[in-house]
């Protein structure tokens, strides 16, 4: 793997895009209970929905890749991006998306 920071960031972004492309698409939302666990439903732009649990083969890698282990580095990146002016628009988009989903 390259030691160039820019290439490292681009490679990570490419892999995240590739993983998202093969994962159950849509806006995932918790919506009720399924056997006493939160039910996660993917809401697609065409109005259709799919229970994420029913698409487990497509979603397992996504869930594992975005495990809680990413919280600290993502939070650190957001804090670092907040201190650079002007703020990177991509950081703003990510922050808004997170705030729409976080309790």
Secondary structure by P-SEA (a helix, b strand, c coil): ccccaaaaaaaaaaaaaaaaaacccccccccccccccbbbbbbccccccccccccccccaaaaaaacccaaaaaaaaaaaaaacccccaaaaaaaaaaaaccc
